[in-house]
Amino acid sequence: MKNTHLADFFRKVLYRKGRTAAVSATARKLAVIIWNMIVKKQPYNPPTQYLFLDQKRKMGLIKKMKKQIGKFEITSEDLGIVTTNF
């Protein structure tokens, strides 16, 4: 199927490593999914999409910034962000 998360994964690996590696990686991913369903009796919950490397970096940066804000106990007022509750 063309519009699935496995197809997105295949295209991502295909772009980086080539067709042979993409087929092998997708087959392994499918085998791991099936193994987890059978052995661990986990229901299959497909991800909505796979994030590319730049998206992963942005998410990591946001997580790090939130951690720093929590570490220094900075409030939204300190940052100049005003929230209104209705």
C-alpha positions as CSV (number, residue, x, y, z in Angstrom):
1,M,0.0,0.0,0.0
2,K,1.3,3.4,-0.9
3,N,-0.1,5.6,1.9
4,T,1.1,3.7,5.0
5,H,3.7,4.4,7.6
6,L,5.7,1.4,6.3
7,A,5.7,2.9,2.8
8,D,7.0,6.2,4.3
9,F,9.7,4.3,6.1
10,F,10.7,2.5,2.9
11,R,10.9,5.7,1.0
12,K,13.0,7.3,3.7
13,V,15.5,4.4,3.8
14,L,15.4,4.2,0.0
15,Y,16.5,7.9,-0.3
16,R,19.4,7.4,2.2
17,K,20.7,3.9,1.5
18,G,19.3,2.5,-1.7
19,R,16.7,0.0,-2.8
20,T,18.3,-3.2,-1.4
21,A,18.8,-1.7,2.1
22,A,15.3,-0.3,2.0
23,V,13.7,-3.7,1.2
24,S,15.8,-5.4,3.9
25,A,15.1,-2.8,6.6
26,T,11.3,-2.8,5.8
27,A,11.2,-6.6,5.9
28,R,13.0,-6.6,9.3
29,K,10.6,-3.9,10.6
30,L,7.6,-6.0,9.5
31,A,9.1,-9.1,11.2
32,V,9.7,-7.2,14.4
33,I,6.1,-6.0,14.4
34,I,4.7,-9.5,13.8
35,W,7.0,-10.9,16.5
36,N,5.8,-8.4,19.1
37,M,2.2,-9.1,18.2
38,I,2.6,-12.9,18.6
39,V,5.2,-13.3,21.4
40,K,4.4,-10.2,23.5
41,K,0.7,-10.2,22.6
42,Q,0.9,-6.5,22.0
43,P,-1.7,-4.9,19.7
44,Y,-0.3,-3.2,16.7
45,N,-0.5,0.6,16.9
46,P,1.0,2.1,13.8
47,P,2.6,5.5,14.1
48,T,1.0,8.3,12.1
49,Q,4.3,9.2,10.4
50,Y,8.0,8.9,10.7
51,L,9.9,12.0,11.5
52,F,12.9,13.0,9.4
53,L,16.2,13.9,11.0
54,D,15.6,17.7,11.1
55,Q,12.2,17.2,12.7
56,K,13.8,14.9,15.3
57,R,16.4,17.6,16.1
58,K,13.7,20.3,16.5
59,M,11.7,18.0,18.9
60,G,14.9,17.3,20.9
61,L,15.8,21.0,21.1
62,I,12.3,21.9,22.3
63,K,12.5,19.1,24.9
64,K,15.9,20.4,26.1
65,M,14.6,24.0,26.3
66,K,11.6,22.9,28.4
67,K,13.9,21.0,30.7
68,Q,16.1,24.1,31.1
69,I,13.1,26.3,31.8
70,G,11.9,23.8,34.5
71,K,15.4,23.6,36.0
72,F,15.7,27.3,36.5
73,E,12.0,27.6,37.6
74,I,11.3,30.2,35.0
75,T,7.6,31.2,34.8
76,S,5.7,32.4,31.7
77,E,5.7,35.9,33.2
78,D,9.5,35.9,33.3
79,L,9.5,35.1,29.6
80,G,7.0,37.8,28.8
81,I,4.2,35.4,27.9
82,V,0.8,36.4,29.1
83,T,-1.9,33.8,29.2
84,T,-5.5,34.6,29.6
85,N,-8.0,32.1,31.0
86,F,-11.6,32.5,29.9
